[in-house]
Amino acid sequence: CLTDEDMRILLSLSGELGITDCENQVKIIRYVAELLKKAQDGAQEKLLSYSKLYTNVSVGIGAIFAILLF
């Protein structure tokens, strides 16, 4: 379930590790952790908005069927 952006972030991490000194590797890991946190927050916002949408659509369809059956 990883998006292209998620894969890009993780691949950038793997490409940089082992190339630079320990101090720069720690900076890279912290930067990637920050990028992943932002991506997680964005995914959480999408989840909330889509769950509200799907709930409303389901209730609406249920109401339509109830009206059609009566």
N, C-alpha and C positions, 0 to 999 in steps of 0.2 A: 504493500500500500504506500510505498514511497513515491513521491512526485519527482519530476525531473529536477526541481530545485533542491529537494532533499538529497538526491543523489549527487548533485553538483557540490553541495556543501561537504558531504562526507568524503567524496573523492578528493576535494581540495585538501582535506585534513590528511588523508593517507599519502598524498603526493608530497607533502611538506615534512612529514615526520622522518627523522633519521638524516635529513639533509643539513639542518642547521644545528647550532649548539643548543644545550638544554634550556637556556633562558628564552630563546626564541621559540622553541617548541612549546614551552609553557604558555607563552603569549598566543601562539596559534591555537592551542587547545582551548584557552579561555575565549578567544574570538569565535571559534566554531561553536562553543557552548552557547555563546550569546546569540549567534545566528539561529541555532536550533531552538532556543527559547522563544525567539521572535516568531519562528515558523510554527511552533507549538501554540503560541497565543493566537496567531492567525487561524490555525485549524480549529481551535476552540471557539472562536467567534463564528466561523462558518458552521460548525456543528450546532451552535445555539440558534442561528438564523434558519438553517435548514430544518431543524427539528420542529420549530414553531410553524414553519410553512407546511411540513408534512402532517402535523397534527391538525392544522386548520383545514387542509384539503381532505383529510380522512373524515373529520367531523362533517364537513360539507357534503361529501359523497354519501355518508351515512344518513344525513338528513334528507337528501334527495331520494334515496331508496325508501326511507320511511314514508315520505309523502306519496311516492308512487304506489306503495303497497296499500295505502289506506285510500 
